[in-house]
Structures are given as structure tokens and as C-alpha cells.
Amino acid sequence: MAVGFVLITVSPLKEKEAFEEISNIEEIKEIYPLFGEYDILAKVEAEDIDQIGSIVISKIRAVAGVIDTKTFLTSKSLEGA
């Protein structure tokens, strides 16, 4: 299992619609609105890193209003740390 955290920049006035559409993507496990340089933080879970890349390109970047994404990849978490 691979996990990616995606910082998403959205066009002004498109934040709400983009947030709702991204939250409906099956592989998005958590999503948060942000204030500042980025507008949305999304946690993506997939079988491997290649699949995370495909999800970002074909699903997240395809959402109307998404201008840019920055993805951070990890392969495991430290539970209870």
C-alpha cells in the first residue's frame, strides 16, 4: 500500500466545487481545506506509487479549477508515534 499527500492549488472562486468533486474520488481517504499558498490537502491511498501518480494526473488534475498539484509520497506510517 502506498500513500500520497497532495497539495492542490485551485482557481479563485472554484474552491468549493473542486473540494466537493475531489472528495468524491474513490482513492481519496481524507481531504482538508487549507488557507495560504495551497487550497486543498488530500490523502490518496493506492496499491503502489505508480497508481498514485495516475490518480493525480487523470482524476485530481482533471477537476475543473485545479491549477497545480504537489505530491508527497510515503510507503508506510508510524502508528502511535
mmCIF file of the N, C-alpha and C atoms, coordinates in Angstrom:
data_MODEL
# 
_entry.id   MODEL 
# 
loop_
_atom_site.group_PDB 
_atom_site.id 
_atom_site.type_symbol 
_atom_site.label_atom_id 
_atom_site.label_alt_id 
_atom_site.label_comp_id 
_atom_site.label_asym_id 
_atom_site.label_entity_id 
_atom_site.label_seq_id 
_atom_site.pdbx_PDB_ins_code 
_atom_site.Cartn_x 
_atom_site.Cartn_y 
_atom_site.Cartn_z 
_atom_site.occupancy 
_atom_site.B_iso_or_equiv 
_atom_site.pdbx_formal_charge 
_atom_site.auth_seq_id 
_atom_site.auth_comp_id 
_atom_site.auth_asym_id 
_atom_site.auth_atom_id 
_atom_site.pdbx_PDB_model_num 
ATOM 1   N N  . MET A 1 1  ? 0.852   -1.183 0.000   1.00 0.00 ? 1  MET A N  1 
ATOM 2   C CA . MET A 1 1  ? 0.000   0.000  0.000   1.00 0.00 ? 1  MET A CA 1 
ATOM 3   C C  . MET A 1 1  ? 0.890   1.236  0.000   1.00 0.00 ? 1  MET A C  1 
ATOM 4   N N  . ALA A 1 2  ? 0.589   2.153  -0.883  1.00 0.00 ? 2  ALA A N  1 
ATOM 5   C CA . ALA A 1 2  ? 1.296   3.430  -0.951  1.00 0.00 ? 2  ALA A CA 1 
ATOM 6   C C  . ALA A 1 2  ? 0.331   4.544  -0.574  1.00 0.00 ? 2  ALA A C  1 
ATOM 7   N N  . VAL A 1 3  ? 0.891   5.570  0.037   1.00 0.00 ? 3  VAL A N  1 
ATOM 8   C CA . VAL A 1 3  ? 0.094   6.716  0.460   1.00 0.00 ? 3  VAL A CA 1 
ATOM 9   C C  . VAL A 1 3  ? 0.736   7.973  -0.102  1.00 0.00 ? 3  VAL A C  1 
ATOM 10  N N  . GLY A 1 4  ? -0.090  8.868  -0.614  1.00 0.00 ? 4  GLY A N  1 
ATOM 11  C CA . GLY A 1 4  ? 0.383   10.155 -1.091  1.00 0.00 ? 4  GLY A CA 1 
ATOM 12  C C  . GLY A 1 4  ? -0.433  11.274 -0.483  1.00 0.00 ? 4  GLY A C  1 
ATOM 13  N N  . PHE A 1 5  ? 0.247   12.361 -0.179  1.00 0.00 ? 5  PHE A N  1 
ATOM 14  C CA . PHE A 1 5  ? -0.428  13.568 0.282   1.00 0.00 ? 5  PHE A CA 1 
ATOM 15  C C  . PHE A 1 5  ? -0.283  14.596 -0.821  1.00 0.00 ? 5  PHE A C  1 
ATOM 16  N N  . VAL A 1 6  ? -1.408  15.127 -1.288  1.00 0.00 ? 6  VAL A N  1 
ATOM 17  C CA . VAL A 1 6  ? -1.404  16.017 -2.438  1.00 0.00 ? 6  VAL A CA 1 
ATOM 18  C C  . VAL A 1 6  ? -1.851  17.408 -2.010  1.00 0.00 ? 6  VAL A C  1 
ATOM 19  N N  . LEU A 1 7  ? -0.974  18.389 -2.228  1.00 0.00 ? 7  LEU A N  1 
ATOM 20  C CA . LEU A 1 7  ? -1.321  19.793 -2.036  1.00 0.00 ? 7  LEU A CA 1 
ATOM 21  C C  . LEU A 1 7  ? -1.863  20.299 -3.363  1.00 0.00 ? 7  LEU A C  1 
ATOM 22  N N  . ILE A 1 8  ? -3.034  20.919 -3.327  1.00 0.00 ? 8  ILE A N  1 
ATOM 23  C CA . ILE A 1 8  ? -3.736  21.291 -4.552  1.00 0.00 ? 8  ILE A CA 1 
ATOM 24  C C  . ILE A 1 8  ? -4.017  22.789 -4.559  1.00 0.00 ? 8  ILE A C  1 
ATOM 25  N N  . THR A 1 9  ? -3.670  23.433 -5.666  1.00 0.00 ? 9  THR A N  1 
ATOM 26  C CA . THR A 1 9  ? -3.981  24.842 -5.873  1.00 0.00 ? 9  THR A CA 1 
ATOM 27  C C  . THR A 1 9  ? -5.159  24.927 -6.834  1.00 0.00 ? 9  THR A C  1 
ATOM 28  N N  . VAL A 1 10 ? -6.146  25.752 -6.463  1.00 0.00 ? 10 VAL A N  1 
ATOM 29  C CA . VAL A 1 10 ? -7.381  25.861 -7.238  1.00 0.00 ? 10 VAL A CA 1 
ATOM 30  C C  . VAL A 1 10 ? -7.597  27.320 -7.640  1.00 0.00 ? 10 VAL A C  1 
ATOM 31  N N  . SER A 1 11 ? -8.213  27.526 -8.797  1.00 0.00 ? 11 SER A N  1 
ATOM 32  C CA . SER A 1 11 ? -8.556  28.869 -9.251  1.00 0.00 ? 11 SER A CA 1 
ATOM 33  C C  . SER A 1 11 ? -9.439  29.568 -8.227  1.00 0.00 ? 11 SER A C  1 
ATOM 34  N N  . PRO A 1 12 ? -9.270  30.884 -8.082  1.00 0.00 ? 12 PRO A N  1 
ATOM 35  C CA . PRO A 1 12 ? -10.158 31.621 -7.179  1.00 0.00 ? 12 PRO A CA 1 
ATOM 36  C C  . PRO A 1 12 ? -11.624 31.393 -7.546  1.00 0.00 ? 12 PRO A C  1 
ATOM 37  N N  . LEU A 1 13 ? -12.448 31.287 -6.538  1.00 0.00 ? 13 LEU A N  1 
ATOM 38  C CA . LEU A 1 13 ? -13.898 31.087 -6.640  1.00 0.00 ? 13 LEU A CA 1 
ATOM 39  C C  . LEU A 1 13 ? -14.288 29.678 -7.090  1.00 0.00 ? 13 LEU A C  1 
ATOM 40  N N  . LYS A 1 14 ? -13.331 28.773 -7.250  1.00 0.00 ? 14 LYS A N  1 
ATOM 41  C CA . LYS A 1 14 ? -13.626 27.390 -7.643  1.00 0.00 ? 14 LYS A CA 1 
ATOM 42  C C  . LYS A 1 14 ? -13.355 26.409 -6.507  1.00 0.00 ? 14 LYS A C  1 
ATOM 43  N N  . GLU A 1 15 ? -12.948 26.925 -5.338  1.00 0.00 ? 15 GLU A N  1 
ATOM 44  C CA . GLU A 1 15 ? -12.514 26.063 -4.241  1.00 0.00 ? 15 GLU A CA 1 
ATOM 45  C C  . GLU A 1 15 ? -13.595 25.090 -3.791  1.00 0.00 ? 15 GLU A C  1 
ATOM 46  N N  . LYS A 1 16 ? -14.805 25.575 -3.588  1.00 0.00 ? 16 LYS A N  1 
ATOM 47  C CA . LYS A 1 16 ? -15.879 24.720 -3.070  1.00 0.00 ? 16 LYS A CA 1 
ATOM 48  C C  . LYS A 1 16 ? -16.207 23.590 -4.044  1.00 0.00 ? 16 LYS A C  1 
ATOM 49  N N  . GLU A 1 17 ? -16.373 23.924 -5.319  1.00 0.00 ? 17 GLU A N  1 
ATOM 50  C CA . GLU A 1 17 ? -16.709 22.914 -6.313  1.00 0.00 ? 17 GLU A CA 1 
ATOM 51  C C  . GLU A 1 17 ? -15.587 21.891 -6.459  1.00 0.00 ? 17 GLU A C  1 
ATOM 52  N N  . ALA A 1 18 ? -14.344 22.358 -6.491  1.00 0.00 ? 18 ALA A N  1 
ATOM 53  C CA . ALA A 1 18 ? -13.211 21.442 -6.622  1.00 0.00 ? 18 ALA A CA 1 
ATOM 54  C C  . ALA A 1 18 ? -13.113 20.539 -5.400  1.00 0.00 ? 18 ALA A C  1 
ATOM 55  N N  . PHE A 1 19 ? -13.297 21.103 -4.204  1.00 0.00 ? 19 PHE A N  1 
ATOM 56  C CA . PHE A 1 19 ? -13.246 20.317 -2.969  1.00 0.00 ? 19 PHE A CA 1 
ATOM 57  C C  . PHE A 1 19 ? -14.280 19.199 -3.010  1.00 0.00 ? 19 PHE A C  1 
ATOM 58  N N  . GLU A 1 20 ? -15.505 19.530 -3.401  1.00 0.00 ? 20 GLU A N  1 
ATOM 59  C CA . GLU A 1 20 ? -16.574 18.528 -3.451  1.00 0.00 ? 20 GLU A CA 1 
ATOM 60  C C  . GLU A 1 20 ? -16.271 17.434 -4.476  1.00 0.00 ? 20 GLU A C  1 
ATOM 61  N N  . GLU A 1 21 ? -15.788 17.831 -5.648  1.00 0.00 ? 21 GLU A N  1 
ATOM 62  C CA . GLU A 1 21 ? -15.504 16.833 -6.690  1.00 0.00 ? 21 GLU A CA 1 
ATOM 63  C C  . GLU A 1 21 ? -14.334 15.931 -6.295  1.00 0.00 ? 21 GLU A C  1 
ATOM 64  N N  . ILE A 1 22 ? -13.288 16.518 -5.742  1.00 0.00 ? 22 ILE A N  1 
ATOM 65  C CA . ILE A 1 22 ? -12.130 15.722 -5.323  1.00 0.00 ? 22 ILE A CA 1 
ATOM 66  C C  . ILE A 1 22 ? -12.512 14.782 -4.189  1.00 0.00 ? 22 ILE A C  1 
ATOM 67  N N  . SER A 1 23 ? -13.366 15.228 -3.290  1.00 0.00 ? 23 SER A N  1 
ATOM 68  C CA . SER A 1 23 ? -13.766 14.373 -2.161  1.00 0.00 ? 23 SER A CA 1 
ATOM 69  C C  . SER A 1 23 ? -14.540 13.140 -2.620  1.00 0.00 ? 23 SER A C  1 
ATOM 70  N N  . ASN A 1 24 ? -15.082 13.165 -3.825  1.00 0.00 ? 24 ASN A N  1 
ATOM 71  C CA . ASN A 1 24 ? -15.821 12.020 -4.367  1.00 0.00 ? 24 ASN A CA 1 
ATOM 72  C C  . ASN A 1 24 ? -14.938 11.013 -5.107  1.00 0.00 ? 24 ASN A C  1 
ATOM 73  N N  . ILE A 1 25 ? -13.655 11.300 -5.235  1.00 0.00 ? 25 ILE A N  1 
ATOM 74  C CA . ILE A 1 25 ? -12.733 10.359 -5.874  1.00 0.00 ? 25 ILE A CA 1 
ATOM 75  C C  . ILE A 1 25 ? -12.507 9.202  -4.908  1.00 0.00 ? 25 ILE A C  1 
ATOM 76  N N  . GLU A 1 26 ? -12.702 7.989  -5.380  1.00 0.00 ? 26 GLU A N  1 
ATOM 77  C CA . GLU A 1 26 ? -12.662 6.792  -4.532  1.00 0.00 ? 26 GLU A CA 1 
ATOM 78  C C  . GLU A 1 26 ? -11.373 6.662  -3.723  1.00 0.00 ? 26 GLU A C  1 
ATOM 79  N N  . GLU A 1 27 ? -10.248 6.977  -4.318  1.00 0.00 ? 27 GLU A N  1 
ATOM 80  C CA . GLU A 1 27 ? -8.955  6.775  -3.658  1.00 0.00 ? 27 GLU A CA 1 
ATOM 81  C C  . GLU A 1 27 ? -8.595  7.866  -2.651  1.00 0.00 ? 27 GLU A C  1 
ATOM 82  N N  . ILE A 1 28 ? -9.382  8.925  -2.596  1.00 0.00 ? 28 ILE A N  1 
ATOM 83  C CA . ILE A 1 28 ? -9.155  9.989  -1.612  1.00 0.00 ? 28 ILE A CA 1 
ATOM 84  C C  . ILE A 1 28 ? -9.714  9.516  -0.280  1.00 0.00 ? 28 ILE A C  1 
ATOM 85  N N  . LYS A 1 29 ? -8.840  9.372  0.705   1.00 0.00 ? 29 LYS A N  1 
ATOM 86  C CA . LYS A 1 29 ? -9.254  8.852  2.014   1.00 0.00 ? 29 LYS A CA 1 
ATOM 87  C C  . LYS A 1 29 ? -9.494  9.957  3.030   1.00 0.00 ? 29 LYS A C  1 
ATOM 88  N N  . GLU A 1 30 ? -8.824  11.094 2.864   1.00 0.00 ? 30 GLU A N  1 
ATOM 89  C CA . GLU A 1 30 ? -9.030  12.260 3.719   1.00 0.00 ? 30 GLU A CA 1 
ATOM 90  C C  . GLU A 1 30 ? -8.822  13.497 2.860   1.00 0.00 ? 30 GLU A C  1 
ATOM 91  N N  . ILE A 1 31 ? -9.542  14.572 3.198   1.00 0.00 ? 31 ILE A N  1 
ATOM 92  C CA . ILE A 1 31 ? -9.398  15.816 2.445   1.00 0.00 ? 31 ILE A CA 1 
ATOM 93  C C  . ILE A 1 31 ? -9.669  16.986 3.386   1.00 0.00 ? 31 ILE A C  1 
ATOM 94  N N  . TYR A 1 32 ? -8.862  18.037 3.247   1.00 0.00 ? 32 TYR A N  1 
ATOM 95  C CA . TYR A 1 32 ? -8.966  19.192 4.130   1.00 0.00 ? 32 TYR A CA 1 
ATOM 96  C C  . TYR A 1 32 ? -8.838  20.478 3.324   1.00 0.00 ? 32 TYR A C  1 
ATOM 97  N N  . PRO A 1 33 ? -9.657  21.483 3.622   1.00 0.00 ? 33 PRO A N  1 
ATOM 98  C CA . PRO A 1 33 ? -9.444  22.798 3.018   1.00 0.00 ? 33 PRO A CA 1 
ATOM 99  C C  . PRO A 1 33 ? -8.272  23.474 3.730   1.00 0.00 ? 33 PRO A C  1 
ATOM 100 N N  . LEU A 1 34 ? -7.516  24.274 3.004   1.00 0.00 ? 34 LEU A N  1 
ATOM 101 C CA . LEU A 1 34 ? -6.364  24.974 3.567   1.00 0.00 ? 34 LEU A CA 1 
ATOM 102 C C  . LEU A 1 34 ? -6.480  26.469 3.327   1.00 0.00 ? 34 LEU A C  1 
ATOM 103 N N  . PHE A 1 35 ? -5.726  27.222 4.093   1.00 0.00 ? 35 PHE A N  1 
ATOM 104 C CA . PHE A 1 35 ? -5.598  28.662 3.894   1.00 0.00 ? 35 PHE A CA 1 
ATOM 105 C C  . PHE A 1 35 ? -4.133  28.941 3.603   1.00 0.00 ? 35 PHE A C  1 
ATOM 106 N N  . GLY A 1 36 ? -3.864  29.752 2.604   1.00 0.00 ? 36 GLY A N  1 
ATOM 107 C CA . GLY A 1 36 ? -2.479  30.072 2.276   1.00 0.00 ? 36 GLY A CA 1 
ATOM 108 C C  . GLY A 1 36 ? -2.154  29.741 0.838   1.00 0.00 ? 36 GLY A C  1 
ATOM 109 N N  . GLU A 1 37 ? -0.922  29.286 0.620   1.00 0.00 ? 37 GLU A N  1 
ATOM 110 C CA . GLU A 1 37 ? -0.437  29.031 -0.736  1.00 0.00 ? 37 GLU A CA 1 
ATOM 111 C C  . GLU A 1 37 ? -1.231  27.942 -1.449  1.00 0.00 ? 37 GLU A C  1 
ATOM 112 N N  . TYR A 1 38 ? -1.673  26.929 -0.712  1.00 0.00 ? 38 TYR A N  1 
ATOM 113 C CA . TYR A 1 38 ? -2.442  25.825 -1.282  1.00 0.00 ? 38 TYR A CA 1 
ATOM 114 C C  . TYR A 1 38 ? -3.870  25.883 -0.759  1.00 0.00 ? 38 TYR A C  1 
ATOM 115 N N  . ASP A 1 39 ? -4.797  25.302 -1.510  1.00 0.00 ? 39 ASP A N  1 
ATOM 116 C CA . ASP A 1 39 ? -6.214  25.366 -1.158  1.00 0.00 ? 39 ASP A CA 1 
ATOM 117 C C  . ASP A 1 39 ? -6.756  24.078 -0.559  1.00 0.00 ? 39 ASP A C  1 
ATOM 118 N N  . ILE A 1 40 ? -6.185  22.935 -0.936  1.00 0.00 ? 40 ILE A N  1 
ATOM 119 C CA . ILE A 1 40 ? -6.705  21.634 -0.504  1.00 0.00 ? 40 ILE A CA 1 
ATOM 120 C C  . ILE A 1 40 ? -5.534  20.703 -0.206  1.00 0.00 ? 40 ILE A C  1 
ATOM 121 N N  . LEU A 1 41 ? -5.687  19.889 0.847   1.00 0.00 ? 41 LEU A N  1 
ATOM 122 C CA . LEU A 1 41 ? -4.768  18.791 1.140   1.00 0.00 ? 41 LEU A CA 1 
ATOM 123 C C  . LEU A 1 41 ? -5.570  17.505 1.057   1.00 0.00 ? 41 LEU A C  1 
ATOM 124 N N  . ALA A 1 42 ? -5.124  16.567 0.224   1.00 0.00 ? 42 ALA A N  1 
ATOM 125 C CA . ALA A 1 42 ? -5.834  15.295 0.059   1.00 0.00 ? 42 ALA A CA 1 
ATOM 126 C C  . ALA A 1 42 ? -4.887  14.130 0.323   1.00 0.00 ? 42 ALA A C  1 
ATOM 127 N N  . LYS A 1 43 ? -5.388  13.138 1.048   1.00 0.00 ? 43 LYS A N  1 
ATOM 128 C CA . LYS A 1 43 ? -4.638  11.900 1.280   1.00 0.00 ? 43 LYS A CA 1 
ATOM 129 C C  . LYS A 1 43 ? -5.147  10.859 0.296   1.00 0.00 ? 43 LYS A C  1 
ATOM 130 N N  . VAL A 1 44 ? -4.225  10.288 -0.483  1.00 0.00 ? 44 VAL A N  1 
ATOM 131 C CA . VAL A 1 44 ? -4.556  9.298  -1.503  1.00 0.00 ? 44 VAL A CA 1 
ATOM 132 C C  . VAL A 1 44 ? -3.936  7.962  -1.105  1.00 0.00 ? 44 VAL A C  1 
ATOM 133 N N  . GLU A 1 45 ? -4.715  6.889  -1.198  1.00 0.00 ? 45 GLU A N  1 
ATOM 134 C CA . GLU A 1 45 ? -4.196  5.546  -0.961  1.00 0.00 ? 45 GLU A CA 1 
ATOM 135 C C  . GLU A 1 45 ? -4.365  4.720  -2.231  1.00 0.00 ? 45 GLU A C  1 
ATOM 136 N N  . ALA A 1 46 ? -3.305  3.970  -2.572  1.00 0.00 ? 46 ALA A N  1 
ATOM 137 C CA . ALA A 1 46 ? -3.337  3.136  -3.773  1.00 0.00 ? 46 ALA A CA 1 
ATOM 138 C C  . ALA A 1 46 ? -2.400  1.949  -3.578  1.00 0.00 ? 46 ALA A C  1 
ATOM 139 N N  . GLU A 1 47 ? -2.428  1.035  -4.539  1.00 0.00 ? 47 GLU A N  1 
ATOM 140 C CA . GLU A 1 47 ? -1.593  -0.166 -4.461  1.00 0.00 ? 47 GLU A CA 1 
ATOM 141 C C  . GLU A 1 47 ? -0.104  0.152  -4.528  1.00 0.00 ? 47 GLU A C  1 
ATOM 142 N N  . ASP A 1 48 ? 0.266   1.137  -5.351  1.00 0.00 ? 48 ASP A N  1 
ATOM 143 C CA . ASP A 1 48 ? 1.681   1.477  -5.485  1.00 0.00 ? 48 ASP A CA 1 
ATOM 144 C C  . ASP A 1 48 ? 1.832   2.937  -5.896  1.00 0.00 ? 48 ASP A C  1 
ATOM 145 N N  . ILE A 1 49 ? 3.077   3.386  -5.928  1.00 0.00 ? 49 ILE A N  1 
ATOM 146 C CA . ILE A 1 49 ? 3.374   4.783  -6.245  1.00 0.00 ? 49 ILE A CA 1 
ATOM 147 C C  . ILE A 1 49 ? 2.932   5.140  -7.661  1.00 0.00 ? 49 ILE A C  1 
ATOM 148 N N  . ASP A 1 50 ? 3.099   4.225  -8.603  1.00 0.00 ? 50 ASP A N  1 
ATOM 149 C CA . ASP A 1 50 ? 2.674   4.492  -9.983  1.00 0.00 ? 50 ASP A CA 1 
ATOM 150 C C  . ASP A 1 50 ? 1.179   4.776  -10.055 1.00 0.00 ? 50 ASP A C  1 
ATOM 151 N N  . GLN A 1 51 ? 0.400   4.034  -9.291  1.00 0.00 ? 51 GLN A N  1 
ATOM 152 C CA . GLN A 1 51 ? -1.048  4.245  -9.293  1.00 0.00 ? 51 GLN A CA 1 
ATOM 153 C C  . GLN A 1 51 ? -1.398  5.603  -8.683  1.00 0.00 ? 51 GLN A C  1 
ATOM 154 N N  . ILE A 1 52 ? -0.664  6.021  -7.661  1.00 0.00 ? 52 ILE A N  1 
ATOM 155 C CA . ILE A 1 52 ? -0.905  7.356  -7.097  1.00 0.00 ? 52 ILE A CA 1 
ATOM 156 C C  . ILE A 1 52 ? -0.660  8.413  -8.163  1.00 0.00 ? 52 ILE A C  1 
ATOM 157 N N  . GLY A 1 53 ? 0.424   8.271  -8.909  1.00 0.00 ? 53 GLY A N  1 
ATOM 158 C CA . GLY A 1 53 ? 0.700   9.214  -9.990  1.00 0.00 ? 53 GLY A CA 1 
ATOM 159 C C  . GLY A 1 53 ? -0.421  9.264  -11.006 1.00 0.00 ? 53 GLY A C  1 
ATOM 160 N N  . SER A 1 54 ? -0.951  8.120  -11.352 1.00 0.00 ? 54 SER A N  1 
ATOM 161 C CA . SER A 1 54 ? -2.064  8.064  -12.308 1.00 0.00 ? 54 SER A CA 1 
ATOM 162 C C  . SER A 1 54 ? -3.311  8.743  -11.760 1.00 0.00 ? 54 SER A C  1 
ATOM 163 N N  . ILE A 1 55 ? -3.589  8.552  -10.484 1.00 0.00 ? 55 ILE A N  1 
ATOM 164 C CA . ILE A 1 55 ? -4.759  9.175  -9.855  1.00 0.00 ? 55 ILE A CA 1 
ATOM 165 C C  . ILE A 1 55 ? -4.617  10.692 -9.864  1.00 0.00 ? 55 ILE A C  1 
ATOM 166 N N  . VAL A 1 56 ? -3.423  11.175 -9.520  1.00 0.00 ? 56 VAL A N  1 
ATOM 167 C CA . VAL A 1 56 ? -3.197  12.623 -9.512  1.00 0.00 ? 56 VAL A CA 1 
ATOM 168 C C  . VAL A 1 56 ? -3.390  13.195 -10.908 1.00 0.00 ? 56 VAL A C  1 
ATOM 169 N N  . ILE A 1 57 ? -2.809  12.551 -11.904 1.00 0.00 ? 57 ILE A N  1 
ATOM 170 C CA . ILE A 1 57 ? -2.877  13.073 -13.272 1.00 0.00 ? 57 ILE A CA 1 
ATOM 171 C C  . ILE A 1 57 ? -4.271  12.934 -13.875 1.00 0.00 ? 57 ILE A C  1 
ATOM 172 N N  . SER A 1 58 ? -4.865  11.757 -13.780 1.00 0.00 ? 58 SER A N  1 
ATOM 173 C CA . SER A 1 58 ? -6.116  11.507 -14.508 1.00 0.00 ? 58 SER A CA 1 
ATOM 174 C C  . SER A 1 58 ? -7.373  11.904 -13.747 1.00 0.00 ? 58 SER A C  1 
ATOM 175 N N  . LYS A 1 59 ? -7.300  11.998 -12.427 1.00 0.00 ? 59 LYS A N  1 
ATOM 176 C CA . LYS A 1 59 ? -8.506  12.311 -11.661 1.00 0.00 ? 59 LYS A CA 1 
ATOM 177 C C  . LYS A 1 59 ? -8.440  13.675 -10.983 1.00 0.00 ? 59 LYS A C  1 
ATOM 178 N N  . ILE A 1 60 ? -7.383  13.939 -10.220 1.00 0.00 ? 60 ILE A N  1 
ATOM 179 C CA . ILE A 1 60 ? -7.320  15.204 -9.478  1.00 0.00 ? 60 ILE A CA 1 
ATOM 180 C C  . ILE A 1 60 ? -7.082  16.375 -10.420 1.00 0.00 ? 60 ILE A C  1 
ATOM 181 N N  . ARG A 1 61 ? -6.083  16.264 -11.288 1.00 0.00 ? 61 ARG A N  1 
ATOM 182 C CA . ARG A 1 61 ? -5.789  17.374 -12.207 1.00 0.00 ? 61 ARG A CA 1 
ATOM 183 C C  . ARG A 1 61 ? -6.882  17.578 -13.246 1.00 0.00 ? 61 ARG A C  1 
ATOM 184 N N  . ALA A 1 62 ? -7.745  16.597 -13.428 1.00 0.00 ? 62 ALA A N  1 
ATOM 185 C CA . ALA A 1 62 ? -8.850  16.722 -14.382 1.00 0.00 ? 62 ALA A CA 1 
ATOM 186 C C  . ALA A 1 62 ? -10.022 17.517 -13.813 1.00 0.00 ? 62 ALA A C  1 
ATOM 187 N N  . VAL A 1 63 ? -10.000 17.788 -12.520 1.00 0.00 ? 63 VAL A N  1 
ATOM 188 C CA . VAL A 1 63 ? -11.094 18.528 -11.883 1.00 0.00 ? 63 VAL A CA 1 
ATOM 189 C C  . VAL A 1 63 ? -11.043 19.985 -12.332 1.00 0.00 ? 63 VAL A C  1 
ATOM 190 N N  . ALA A 1 64 ? -12.190 20.519 -12.714 1.00 0.00 ? 64 ALA A N  1 
ATOM 191 C CA . ALA A 1 64 ? -12.277 21.913 -13.150 1.00 0.00 ? 64 ALA A CA 1 
ATOM 192 C C  . ALA A 1 64 ? -11.799 22.841 -12.042 1.00 0.00 ? 64 ALA A C  1 
ATOM 193 N N  . GLY A 1 65 ? -10.911 23.753 -12.395 1.00 0.00 ? 65 GLY A N  1 
ATOM 194 C CA . GLY A 1 65 ? -10.401 24.724 -11.438 1.00 0.00 ? 65 GLY A CA 1 
ATOM 195 C C  . GLY A 1 65 ? -9.059  24.362 -10.833 1.00 0.00 ? 65 GLY A C  1 
ATOM 196 N N  . VAL A 1 66 ? -8.643  23.100 -10.932 1.00 0.00 ? 66 VAL A N  1 
ATOM 197 C CA . VAL A 1 66 ? -7.342  22.710 -10.382 1.00 0.00 ? 66 VAL A CA 1 
ATOM 198 C C  . VAL A 1 66 ? -6.244  23.301 -11.262 1.00 0.00 ? 66 VAL A C  1 
ATOM 199 N N  . ILE A 1 67 ? -5.373  24.085 -10.642 1.00 0.00 ? 67 ILE A N  1 
ATOM 200 C CA . ILE A 1 67 ? -4.288  24.752 -11.359 1.00 0.00 ? 67 ILE A CA 1 
ATOM 201 C C  . ILE A 1 67 ? -2.982  23.976 -11.242 1.00 0.00 ? 67 ILE A C  1 
ATOM 202 N N  . ASP A 1 68 ? -2.700  23.466 -10.027 1.00 0.00 ? 68 ASP A N  1 
ATOM 203 C CA . ASP A 1 68 ? -1.409  22.833 -9.778  1.00 0.00 ? 68 ASP A CA 1 
ATOM 204 C C  . ASP A 1 68 ? -1.539  21.829 -8.644  1.00 0.00 ? 68 ASP A C  1 
ATOM 205 N N  . THR A 1 69 ? -0.657  20.834 -8.648  1.00 0.00 ? 69 THR A N  1 
ATOM 206 C CA . THR A 1 69 ? -0.597  19.863 -7.553  1.00 0.00 ? 69 THR A CA 1 
ATOM 207 C C  . THR A 1 69 ? 0.857   19.637 -7.171  1.00 0.00 ? 69 THR A C  1 
ATOM 208 N N  . LYS A 1 70 ? 1.066   19.301 -5.907  1.00 0.00 ? 70 LYS A N  1 
ATOM 209 C CA . LYS A 1 70 ? 2.379   18.896 -5.413  1.00 0.00 ? 70 LYS A CA 1 
ATOM 210 C C  . LYS A 1 70 ? 2.140   17.658 -4.573  1.00 0.00 ? 70 LYS A C  1 
ATOM 211 N N  . THR A 1 71 ? 2.794   16.547 -4.926  1.00 0.00 ? 71 THR A N  1 
ATOM 212 C CA . THR A 1 71 ? 2.527   15.263 -4.280  1.00 0.00 ? 71 THR A CA 1 
ATOM 213 C C  . THR A 1 71 ? 3.727   14.808 -3.457  1.00 0.00 ? 71 THR A C  1 
ATOM 214 N N  . PHE A 1 72 ? 3.435   14.372 -2.232  1.00 0.00 ? 72 PHE A N  1 
ATOM 215 C CA . PHE A 1 72 ? 4.432   13.802 -1.331  1.00 0.00 ? 72 PHE A CA 1 
ATOM 216 C C  . PHE A 1 72 ? 4.080   12.338 -1.142  1.00 0.00 ? 72 PHE A C  1 
ATOM 217 N N  . LEU A 1 73 ? 5.037   11.456 -1.392  1.00 0.00 ? 73 LEU A N  1 
ATOM 218 C CA . LEU A 1 73 ? 4.785   10.015 -1.353  1.00 0.00 ? 73 LEU A CA 1 
ATOM 219 C C  . LEU A 1 73 ? 5.411   9.377  -0.118  1.00 0.00 ? 73 LEU A C  1 
ATOM 220 N N  . THR A 1 74 ? 4.731   8.352  0.402   1.00 0.00 ? 74 THR A N  1 
ATOM 221 C CA . THR A 1 74 ? 5.247   7.559  1.506   1.00 0.00 ? 74 THR A CA 1 
ATOM 222 C C  . THR A 1 74 ? 4.796   6.120  1.313   1.00 0.00 ? 74 THR A C  1 
ATOM 223 N N  . SER A 1 75 ? 5.454   5.206  1.956   1.00 0.00 ? 75 SER A N  1 
ATOM 224 C CA . SER A 1 75 ? 5.069   3.807  1.813   1.00 0.00 ? 75 SER A CA 1 
ATOM 225 C C  . SER A 1 75 ? 4.498   3.218  3.092   1.00 0.00 ? 75 SER A C  1 
ATOM 226 N N  . LYS A 1 76 ? 4.663   3.914  4.227   1.00 0.00 ? 76 LYS A N  1 
ATOM 227 C CA . LYS A 1 76 ? 4.084   3.418  5.470   1.00 0.00 ? 76 LYS A CA 1 
ATOM 228 C C  . LYS A 1 76 ? 3.992   4.554  6.474   1.00 0.00 ? 76 LYS A C  1 
ATOM 229 N N  . SER A 1 77 ? 3.257   4.307  7.551   1.00 0.00 ? 77 SER A N  1 
ATOM 230 C CA . SER A 1 77 ? 3.145   5.294  8.619   1.00 0.00 ? 77 SER A CA 1 
ATOM 231 C C  . SER A 1 77 ? 3.618   4.673  9.917   1.00 0.00 ? 77 SER A C  1 
ATOM 232 N N  . LEU A 1 78 ? 3.925   5.490  10.867  1.00 0.00 ? 78 LEU A N  1 
ATOM 233 C CA . LEU A 1 78 ? 4.307   5.030  12.198  1.00 0.00 ? 78 LEU A CA 1 
ATOM 234 C C  . LEU A 1 78 ? 3.107   5.209  13.109  1.00 0.00 ? 78 LEU A C  1 
ATOM 235 N N  . GLU A 1 79 ? 2.325   4.158  13.264  1.00 0.00 ? 79 GLU A N  1 
ATOM 236 C CA . GLU A 1 79 ? 1.123   4.212  14.087  1.00 0.00 ? 79 GLU A CA 1 
ATOM 237 C C  . GLU A 1 79 ? 1.505   4.434  15.546  1.00 0.00 ? 79 GLU A C  1 
ATOM 238 N N  . GLY A 1 80 ? 0.819   5.374  16.170  1.00 0.00 ? 80 GLY A N  1 
ATOM 239 C CA . GLY A 1 80 ? 1.035   5.632  17.582  1.00 0.00 ? 80 GLY A CA 1 
ATOM 240 C C  . GLY A 1 80 ? 2.317   6.381  17.898  1.00 0.00 ? 80 GLY A C  1 
ATOM 241 N N  . ALA A 1 81 ? 2.999   6.898  16.881  1.00 0.00 ? 81 ALA A N  1 
ATOM 242 C CA . ALA A 1 81 ? 4.257   7.611  17.137  1.00 0.00 ? 81 ALA A CA 1 
ATOM 243 C C  . ALA A 1 81 ? 3.995   9.022  17.600  1.00 0.00 ? 81 ALA A C  1 
# 
